[in-house]
Amino acid sequence: MRASVFNPLRGIPQVKDSLSILSQQQIDRLTILKRQMLAKQYSIWAPVVTYLSSLPDHYNLDEAVEHIQPARGRLRRDDRRDDTSFENLYTRTNR
């Protein structure tokens, strides 16, 4: 499932030395945003993983998908809300 959700924050701290256009304050904020995003993703997916891991060898695929779809939708909604965090990061530190 990791590949199904794009996470732009994952690689940024790893290449921060190459991103001289970012201030240290912006890099610090991106690191905080990354941690917040990972915690949010965990809170969304942990119940789904618990449910899926408890399924027997033969299970109803439609029921399993019914547990996955709401989590994916919530993740997308939260990602759209997080876009404002990126906008605020840029505008606040580059004035």
N, CA, C and O atoms as a MOPAC input file, in Angstrom:
PM7 MOZYME 1SCF
protein

 N      0.81700 1    -1.19700 1     0.00000 1
 C      0.00000 1     0.00000 1     0.00000 1
 C      0.85800 1     1.25700 1     0.00000 1
 O      0.37800 1     2.33200 1    -0.36100 1
 N      2.08300 1     1.14200 1     0.38800 1
 C      2.94300 1     2.31000 1     0.44300 1
 C      3.01500 1     3.00100 1    -0.91000 1
 O      2.99600 1     4.23000 1    -0.97100 1
 N      3.09700 1     2.24000 1    -1.99300 1
 C      3.23300 1     2.81300 1    -3.32100 1
 C      1.96100 1     3.50100 1    -3.78800 1
 O      2.01900 1     4.30200 1    -4.72100 1
 N      0.82000 1     3.22400 1    -3.18000 1
 C     -0.42900 1     3.80700 1    -3.64700 1
 C     -0.64900 1     5.22100 1    -3.13200 1
 O     -1.54300 1     5.91700 1    -3.61400 1
 N      0.14400 1     5.65700 1    -2.16600 1
 C     -0.02100 1     6.99400 1    -1.60000 1
 C      1.29600 1     7.75000 1    -1.74900 1
 O      2.31100 1     7.36200 1    -1.17200 1
 N      1.27200 1     8.82700 1    -2.52400 1
 C      2.47600 1     9.61800 1    -2.74700 1
 C      2.77300 1    10.44600 1    -1.50900 1
 O      1.88900 1    11.10600 1    -0.96200 1
 N      4.02000 1    10.40600 1    -1.07500 1
 C      4.43600 1    11.16900 1     0.09300 1
 C      5.62500 1    12.04400 1    -0.29600 1
 O      6.76400 1    11.57700 1    -0.30000 1
 N      5.36500 1    13.31600 1    -0.62500 1
 C      6.45600 1    14.18400 1    -1.06400 1
 C      7.45900 1    14.49500 1     0.03300 1
 O      8.58200 1    14.91100 1    -0.25400 1
 N      7.07400 1    14.30100 1     1.26700 1
 C      7.96500 1    14.61700 1     2.38200 1
 C      9.01400 1    13.54700 1     2.62600 1
 O     10.02700 1    13.81200 1     3.27300 1
 N      8.78900 1    12.35300 1     2.12200 1
 C      9.67000 1    11.23300 1     2.42100 1
 C     11.12200 1    11.51800 1     2.02300 1
 O     12.03200 1    11.25000 1     2.80600 1
 N     11.35100 1    12.04700 1     0.83900 1
 C     12.71600 1    12.20400 1     0.35500 1
 C     13.36000 1    13.54600 1     0.62500 1
 O     14.57900 1    13.67300 1     0.50900 1
 N     12.58500 1    14.54400 1     0.97900 1
 C     13.14300 1    15.88600 1     1.12100 1
 C     14.23800 1    15.97800 1     2.17800 1
 O     15.30400 1    16.51600 1     1.88000 1
 N     14.03100 1    15.48600 1     3.38900 1
 C     15.11700 1    15.60300 1     4.38000 1
 C     16.38400 1    14.86200 1     3.96900 1
 O     17.47700 1    15.23300 1     4.39800 1
 N     16.26100 1    13.83300 1     3.15500 1
 C     17.42900 1    13.06400 1     2.72900 1
 C     18.28600 1    13.83600 1     1.73600 1
 O     19.48100 1    13.56300 1     1.61800 1
 N     17.71000 1    14.78300 1     1.02700 1
 C     18.47000 1    15.56200 1     0.03900 1
 C     18.59700 1    17.03000 1     0.45500 1
 O     18.83700 1    17.89500 1    -0.38700 1
 N     18.43900 1    17.30600 1     1.73000 1
 C     18.41900 1    18.70000 1     2.18500 1
 C     19.70600 1    19.44600 1     1.85800 1
 O     19.67000 1    20.65900 1     1.65200 1
 N     20.84200 1    18.75500 1     1.80500 1
 C     22.08800 1    19.43300 1     1.45400 1
 C     22.05300 1    19.94900 1     0.02000 1
 O     22.70500 1    20.94400 1    -0.29900 1
 N     21.30200 1    19.28300 1    -0.83800 1
 C     21.18900 1    19.69400 1    -2.23400 1
 C     20.14400 1    20.78400 1    -2.42600 1
 O     20.07300 1    21.40600 1    -3.48600 1
 N     19.34700 1    21.00900 1    -1.41300 1
 C     18.26100 1    21.98200 1    -1.52400 1
 C     18.66600 1    23.30900 1    -0.89200 1
 O     18.08600 1    23.72900 1     0.10900 1
 N     19.64500 1    23.95400 1    -1.46900 1
 C     20.14600 1    25.20500 1    -0.89100 1
 C     19.11400 1    26.31400 1    -0.95900 1
 O     19.28500 1    27.35700 1    -0.32900 1
 N     18.04300 1    26.10500 1    -1.71700 1
 C     16.99500 1    27.12100 1    -1.78800 1
 C     16.13200 1    27.14000 1    -0.53000 1
 O     15.37600 1    28.08500 1    -0.30400 1
 N     16.24700 1    26.09300 1     0.28700 1
 C     15.46600 1    26.03100 1     1.52600 1
 C     16.29700 1    26.54100 1     2.68800 1
 O     17.48700 1    26.24900 1     2.80300 1
 N     15.64800 1    27.30100 1     3.53600 1
 C     16.32000 1    27.75300 1     4.74800 1
 C     16.31100 1    26.62100 1     5.77600 1
 O     15.56600 1    25.65100 1     5.63300 1
 N     17.12400 1    26.74700 1     6.79000 1
 C     17.13100 1    25.73700 1     7.85500 1
 C     15.76800 1    25.67700 1     8.53300 1
 O     15.31200 1    24.60600 1     8.93400 1
 N     15.12800 1    26.82200 1     8.65900 1
 C     13.78800 1    26.86800 1     9.26400 1
 C     12.79700 1    26.06400 1     8.42300 1
 O     11.95800 1    25.34900 1     8.97200 1
 N     12.88500 1    26.17400 1     7.10600 1
 C     11.99300 1    25.41000 1     6.23900 1
 C     12.28900 1    23.91500 1     6.32700 1
 O     11.36500 1    23.10200 1     6.35500 1
 N     13.55100 1    23.55300 1     6.37100 1
 C     13.92300 1    22.13600 1     6.49200 1
 C     13.41000 1    21.57700 1     7.81500 1
 O     12.90100 1    20.45700 1     7.86400 1
 N     13.54400 1    22.35000 1     8.87800 1
 C     13.03400 1    21.90900 1    10.18200 1
 C     11.52400 1    21.72400 1    10.13800 1
 O     10.99700 1    20.74900 1    10.67500 1
 N     10.83100 1    22.65600 1     9.49900 1
 C      9.37900 1    22.56100 1     9.40000 1
 C      8.96000 1    21.35500 1     8.54900 1
 O      7.98900 1    20.67000 1     8.87300 1
 N      9.69000 1    21.10300 1     7.47000 1
 C      9.39900 1    19.92800 1     6.64600 1
 C      9.58900 1    18.64000 1     7.44100 1
 O      8.81800 1    17.69200 1     7.28900 1
 N     10.60500 1    18.60900 1     8.27800 1
 C     10.83500 1    17.43400 1     9.11900 1
 C      9.66600 1    17.23200 1    10.07700 1
 O      9.21400 1    16.10500 1    10.28200 1
 N      9.18100 1    18.31600 1    10.66000 1
 C      8.02500 1    18.22900 1    11.56500 1
 C      6.79200 1    17.77000 1    10.79700 1
 O      6.05200 1    16.90400 1    11.26400 1
 N      6.56900 1    18.35200 1     9.61200 1
 C      5.41800 1    17.94500 1     8.79600 1
 C      5.49300 1    16.46800 1     8.43000 1
 O      4.47700 1    15.77300 1     8.42200 1
 N      6.69900 1    15.99000 1     8.12700 1
 C      6.87100 1    14.57700 1     7.78800 1
 C      6.47300 1    13.69600 1     8.96800 1
 O      5.75900 1    12.70800 1     8.79500 1
 N      6.93100 1    14.04800 1    10.15700 1
 C      6.57700 1    13.26000 1    11.35100 1
 C      5.07800 1    13.27500 1    11.59800 1
 O      4.48900 1    12.25000 1    11.94000 1
 N      4.45800 1    14.44500 1    11.42400 1
 C      3.01600 1    14.54600 1    11.62500 1
 C      2.26500 1    13.69300 1    10.60000 1
 O      1.28900 1    13.01900 1    10.92900 1
 N      2.73800 1    13.73500 1     9.35500 1
 C      2.09000 1    12.96200 1     8.29900 1
 C      2.21600 1    11.46400 1     8.56300 1
 O      1.25100 1    10.72100 1     8.38500 1
 N      3.39900 1    11.01500 1     8.98400 1
 C      3.58700 1     9.59600 1     9.28200 1
 C      2.69900 1     9.15300 1    10.43600 1
 O      2.12300 1     8.06600 1    10.39600 1
 N      2.58400 1     9.99400 1    11.47100 1
 C      1.71800 1     9.65200 1    12.60600 1
 C      0.26500 1     9.57100 1    12.16200 1
 O     -0.47300 1     8.68600 1    12.59400 1
 N     -0.14400 1    10.49300 1    11.30100 1
 C     -1.52100 1    10.48700 1    10.80900 1
 C     -1.78000 1     9.24900 1     9.95600 1
 O     -2.82100 1     8.60500 1    10.08700 1
 N     -0.82900 1     8.91900 1     9.08100 1
 C     -0.97800 1     7.72800 1     8.24900 1
 C     -1.06500 1     6.47300 1     9.11600 1
 O     -1.87900 1     5.58700 1     8.85600 1
 N     -0.23500 1     6.40500 1    10.13100 1
 C     -0.27400 1     5.24400 1    11.02000 1
 C     -1.64000 1     5.14700 1    11.68900 1
 O     -2.21100 1     4.05900 1    11.76700 1
 N     -2.16900 1     6.26600 1    12.17200 1
 C     -3.46300 1     6.22000 1    12.85800 1
 C     -4.58900 1     5.79700 1    11.91100 1
 O     -5.58100 1     5.21000 1    12.34300 1
 N     -4.43400 1     6.09300 1    10.63600 1
 C     -5.44700 1     5.70000 1     9.65000 1
 C     -5.31300 1     4.22800 1     9.28900 1
 O     -6.31200 1     3.51100 1     9.22300 1
 N     -4.07800 1     3.77200 1     9.05500 1
 C     -3.87900 1     2.41000 1     8.55300 1
 C     -3.79300 1     1.34500 1     9.64100 1
 O     -4.07100 1     0.18000 1     9.35800 1
 N     -3.42200 1     1.68900 1    10.86500 1
 C     -3.26400 1     0.67400 1    11.91800 1
 C     -4.52400 1    -0.16500 1    12.13400 1
 O     -4.41900 1    -1.38900 1    12.20600 1
 N     -5.71200 1     0.44000 1    12.24100 1
 C     -6.91200 1    -0.39100 1    12.40800 1
 C     -7.17800 1    -1.30100 1    11.20400 1
 O     -7.64700 1    -2.42800 1    11.36500 1
 N     -6.87800 1    -0.81100 1    10.00400 1
 C     -7.07900 1    -1.62200 1     8.79800 1
 C     -6.12800 1    -2.80800 1     8.80800 1
 O     -6.52800 1    -3.93400 1     8.51000 1
 N     -4.88900 1    -2.56100 1     9.14400 1
 C     -3.89400 1    -3.64000 1     9.19900 1
 C     -4.27600 1    -4.66300 1    10.26100 1
 O     -4.14600 1    -5.86700 1    10.04100 1
 N     -4.74100 1    -4.19200 1    11.39900 1
 C     -5.18300 1    -5.11100 1    12.45900 1
 C     -6.32200 1    -5.99700 1    11.96000 1
 O     -6.32800 1    -7.20900 1    12.17300 1
 N     -7.27900 1    -5.36700 1    11.29400 1
 C     -8.40600 1    -6.13400 1    10.74200 1
 C     -7.92300 1    -7.15700 1     9.70700 1
 O     -8.27200 1    -8.33500 1     9.77700 1
 N     -7.11700 1    -6.69100 1     8.74900 1
 C     -6.66700 1    -7.58100 1     7.67200 1
 C     -5.80000 1    -8.72200 1     8.20200 1
 O     -5.88000 1    -9.84600 1     7.70500 1
 N     -4.98300 1    -8.43900 1     9.19600 1
 C     -4.11000 1    -9.49100 1     9.72200 1
 C     -4.88500 1   -10.54000 1    10.51400 1
 O     -4.39300 1   -11.64700 1    10.73300 1
 N     -6.08300 1   -10.19500 1    10.93800 1
 C     -6.88600 1   -11.16200 1    11.69500 1
 C     -7.77300 1   -12.02900 1    10.80000 1
 O     -8.44500 1   -12.94000 1    11.28300 1
 N     -7.77300 1   -11.74600 1     9.50500 1
 C     -8.61900 1   -12.52600 1     8.59500 1
 C     -8.08700 1   -13.95300 1     8.44300 1
 O     -6.87900 1   -14.18600 1     8.49000 1
 N     -8.99600 1   -14.89000 1     8.26300 1
 C     -8.55800 1   -16.27300 1     8.02000 1
 C     -7.97400 1   -16.40500 1     6.60800 1
 O     -7.98700 1   -15.45100 1     5.82900 1
 N     -7.46500 1   -17.59000 1     6.29300 1
 C     -6.88300 1   -17.82500 1     4.96700 1
 C     -7.89700 1   -17.57900 1     3.84600 1
 O     -7.54600 1   -17.07000 1     2.78100 1
 N     -9.12900 1   -17.93900 1     4.09300 1
 C    -10.18900 1   -17.72400 1     3.10100 1
 C    -11.14200 1   -16.68900 1     3.66900 1
 O    -11.80100 1   -16.92200 1     4.68300 1
 N    -11.20700 1   -15.54800 1     3.00800 1
 C    -12.02900 1   -14.44200 1     3.50400 1
 C    -12.79500 1   -13.81200 1     2.35000 1
 O    -12.52800 1   -14.08900 1     1.18000 1
 N    -13.74500 1   -12.96600 1     2.69800 1
 C    -14.56000 1   -12.26700 1     1.71600 1
 C    -13.79000 1   -11.02100 1     1.24900 1
 O    -13.60200 1   -10.07400 1     2.01100 1
 N    -13.35700 1   -11.04100 1     0.00800 1
 C    -12.56400 1    -9.93800 1    -0.53800 1
 C    -13.34100 1    -8.62400 1    -0.52100 1
 O    -12.76900 1    -7.57300 1    -0.23400 1
 N    -14.61700 1    -8.67400 1    -0.82100 1
 C    -15.43000 1    -7.44800 1    -0.82400 1
 C    -15.46800 1    -6.80800 1     0.56000 1
 O    -15.39000 1    -5.58500 1     0.68000 1
 N    -15.58700 1    -7.62500 1     1.60400 1
 C    -15.56900 1    -7.08700 1     2.97200 1
 C    -14.22100 1    -6.45800 1     3.29800 1
 O    -14.15700 1    -5.40500 1     3.93300 1
 N    -13.15700 1    -7.09800 1     2.86700 1
 C    -11.81700 1    -6.56100 1     3.11900 1
 C    -11.65400 1    -5.20500 1     2.43500 1
 O    -11.12200 1    -4.26500 1     3.02500 1
 N    -12.11100 1    -5.11200 1     1.20100 1
 C    -12.01600 1    -3.85300 1     0.46300 1
 C    -12.85800 1    -2.77700 1     1.13600 1
 O    -12.47500 1    -1.60700 1     1.15100 1
 N    -13.99200 1    -3.16400 1     1.68900 1
 C    -14.84500 1    -2.20900 1     2.40200 1
 C    -14.11800 1    -1.58700 1     3.60100 1
 O    -14.42600 1    -0.46100 1     3.99300 1
 N    -13.17400 1    -2.29900 1     4.17400 1
 C    -12.38500 1    -1.75000 1     5.28600 1
 C    -11.23900 1    -0.86700 1     4.78100 1
 O    -10.78500 1     0.03300 1     5.48700 1
 N    -10.78300 1    -1.12600 1     3.58000 1
 C     -9.65300 1    -0.36400 1     3.03000 1
 C    -10.09900 1     0.96700 1     2.44000 1
 O     -9.43800 1     1.98500 1     2.64400 1
 N    -11.20400 1     0.97100 1     1.71800 1
 C    -11.63400 1     2.17100 1     1.00300 1
 C    -11.84000 1     3.39500 1     1.90100 1
 O    -11.38500 1     4.47800 1     1.53200 1
 N    -12.49100 1     3.28400 1     3.04500 1
 C    -12.63600 1     4.47400 1     3.89600 1
 C    -11.28400 1     5.04300 1     4.35400 1
 O    -11.12000 1     6.25800 1     4.46700 1
 N    -10.33600 1     4.16400 1     4.61200 1
 C     -9.01000 1     4.63400 1     5.03300 1
 C     -8.33400 1     5.39300 1     3.90200 1
 O     -7.73500 1     6.44300 1     4.13200 1
 N     -8.42400 1     4.87700 1     2.69800 1
 C     -7.83300 1     5.57500 1     1.54800 1
 C     -8.48900 1     6.93100 1     1.33700 1
 O     -7.81000 1     7.92100 1     1.06400 1
 N     -9.81200 1     6.97400 1     1.46600 1
 C    -10.51900 1     8.25000 1     1.31800 1
 C    -10.12000 1     9.24800 1     2.38200 1
 O     -9.92500 1    10.42900 1     2.09300 1
 N     -9.99800 1     8.77900 1     3.60800 1
 C     -9.58300 1     9.67900 1     4.69900 1
 C     -8.17100 1    10.19100 1     4.45300 1
 O     -7.88000 1    11.36300 1     4.69200 1
 N     -7.30700 1     9.32600 1     3.98100 1
 C     -5.93900 1     9.72800 1     3.69700 1
 C     -5.90200 1    10.80800 1     2.61300 1
 O     -5.15600 1    11.77900 1     2.73200 1
 N     -6.69000 1    10.64400 1     1.57800 1
 C     -6.74700 1    11.65300 1     0.51400 1
 C     -7.27400 1    12.98500 1     1.04300 1
 O     -6.73000 1    14.04000 1     0.71700 1
 N     -8.32900 1    12.94200 1     1.85600 1
 C     -8.88500 1    14.17800 1     2.42900 1
 C     -7.84200 1    14.86700 1     3.30500 1
 O     -7.66100 1    16.08200 1     3.22700 1
 N     -7.16500 1    14.09100 1     4.13000 1
 C     -6.14000 1    14.66100 1     5.00700 1
 C     -4.98400 1    15.23100 1     4.19400 1
 O     -4.41800 1    16.26200 1     4.56000 1
 N     -4.62900 1    14.57100 1     3.09600 1
 C     -3.54900 1    15.07900 1     2.24000 1
 C     -3.92200 1    16.42700 1     1.64400 1
 O     -3.07500 1    17.31400 1     1.54200 1
 N     -5.17900 1    16.59100 1     1.25100 1
 C     -5.60700 1    17.88700 1     0.70500 1
 C     -5.53000 1    18.96200 1     1.77500 1
 O     -5.14500 1    20.09400 1     1.48300 1
 N     -5.88900 1    18.62800 1     3.01000 1
 C     -5.76800 1    19.59800 1     4.10000 1
 C     -4.31200 1    19.93000 1     4.37700 1
 O     -3.98100 1    21.06600 1     4.71500 1
 N     -3.43800 1    18.93200 1     4.23100 1
 C     -2.01400 1    19.15800 1     4.47400 1
 C     -1.39800 1    20.08900 1     3.44200 1
 O     -0.35800 1    20.69400 1     3.70100 1
 N     -2.02100 1    20.21200 1     2.28000 1
 C     -1.49900 1    21.13800 1     1.26900 1
 C     -1.37600 1    22.54600 1     1.82000 1
 O     -0.46200 1    23.28000 1     1.44300 1
 N     -2.28200 1    22.93300 1     2.70700 1
 C     -2.20300 1    24.27200 1     3.28000 1
 C     -0.98100 1    24.40600 1     4.18000 1
 O     -0.44000 1    25.50300 1     4.32200 1
 N     -0.53800 1    23.31100 1     4.78800 1
 C      0.67600 1    23.35400 1     5.59700 1
 C      1.88500 1    23.68800 1     4.74000 1
 O      2.76200 1    24.44800 1     5.15300 1
 N      1.92600 1    23.10900 1     3.53000 1
 C      3.02700 1    23.41400 1     2.61600 1
 C      2.96600 1    24.87800 1     2.18800 1
 O      3.98800 1    25.56300 1     2.14700 1
 N      1.75800 1    25.35400 1     1.86900 1
 C      1.60800 1    26.74500 1     1.45200 1
 C      2.03500 1    27.68100 1     2.56900 1
 O      2.73400 1    28.66600 1     2.33100 1
 N      1.61300 1    27.37200 1     3.79000 1
 C      1.98600 1    28.21100 1     4.93500 1
 C      3.48500 1    28.17100 1     5.18000 1
 O      4.08400 1    29.18400 1     5.54000 1
 N      4.08700 1    27.02400 1     4.99000 1
 C      5.52700 1    26.89200 1     5.16400 1
 C      6.25300 1    27.82400 1     4.21400 1
 O      7.18100 1    28.52800 1     4.61200 1
 N      5.83500 1    27.82800 1     2.97600 1
 C      6.50600 1    28.65100 1     1.97100 1
 C      6.26700 1    30.13900 1     2.22700 1
 O      7.21200 1    30.92800 1     2.24500 1
 N      5.01600 1    30.51700 1     2.42100 1
 C      4.71700 1    31.93300 1     2.53100 1
 C      5.22100 1    32.53800 1     3.82800 1
 O      5.63500 1    33.69700 1     3.85300 1
 N      5.19200 1    31.77200 1     4.89600 1
 C      5.63500 1    32.29500 1     6.18900 1
 C      7.12200 1    32.54900 1     6.21300 1
 O      7.56900 1    33.54700 1     6.77800 1
 N      7.89100 1    31.67600 1     5.62000 1
 C      9.34900 1    31.77400 1     5.75200 1
 C     10.01900 1    32.51900 1     4.59900 1
 O     11.22000 1    32.78700 1     4.65400 1
 N      9.25900 1    32.85500 1     3.55400 1
 C      9.87700 1    33.51700 1     2.39600 1
 C      9.38000 1    34.94100 1     2.18200 1
 O      9.49100 1    35.46600 1     1.07400 1
 N      8.86200 1    35.55000 1     3.16800 1
 C      8.37000 1    36.92700 1     3.00500 1
 C      9.50500 1    37.89000 1     3.01500 1
 O      9.29200 1    39.09700 1     2.89000 1

